[in-house]
Amino acid sequence: PSQAQFAAGVAKNLMEAYLAPEKRDRLIQTGLMALGVVLVINFIGNWLSNKIARKIAKKLKD
């Protein structure tokens, strides 16, 4: 298996060993929400930095 498959297997085994089944779903939901927040912040940051860069490039061009 690849490193990603191995890591996923280890994570799955740890979740099964140490987390009760009713807590697993909540943990997965929380992780997905955190990932979503990070992606939104990243998107906004990239958009804002591109907007600023375009404005600076336009001023330098003039």
C-alpha positions, 0 to 999 in steps of 0.5 A: 500500500502507498503511504496515504493508504497506510496512514488511512489504515492506521487512523481507521484502526485508532478510531475503532480502538479508542473512540466509541461508535457514537463519537466517531460520527461527531469527530468526522463531522467536526473534522469536515467542518474544520476542513471547510473553514480552512478551505474558505479562509484559504479561498478568501485569502487568495482572492484578497491577495490577488486583488491587492496584487492587481491593484499594485500592478496597475498603479506601477504600470501607470 
